[in-house]
Amino acid sequence: MQERLADEMLMLTRNLKDSVRDSGRIVKEDSKKVMETTKLADVNYNKLAAVSEKVEKHTKGCDWCMWVMLAVVIMMFLFMIMFIRLFPKKHYIYDEDL
């Protein structure tokens, strides 16, 4: 009976050892993937920072451009109003209307 218990304990110990070995391998693989993901996230963050700086430079220079375009649109609107007032639509009288 002791021999059977010893064999059973030996088998359980082997199973536990295999489980620990497999768990260790899985943890190593996961750690490796986490490190790769962290490196990739750092690279993406740096690229995002560079692109954000470029976009910020472009938007700063365009601020005055927006005001100029708005002024041009307002002036065109006022000139169109003046043009309509100065040259009203002529109403033609046709023989049919008489």
Secondary structure, 3 states (H helix, E strand, C coil): CHHHHHHHHHHHHHHHHHHHHHHHHHHHHHHHHHHHHHHHHHHHHHHHHHHHHHHHHHHHHCHHHHHHHHHHHHHHHHHHHHHHHHCCCCCCCCCCCC
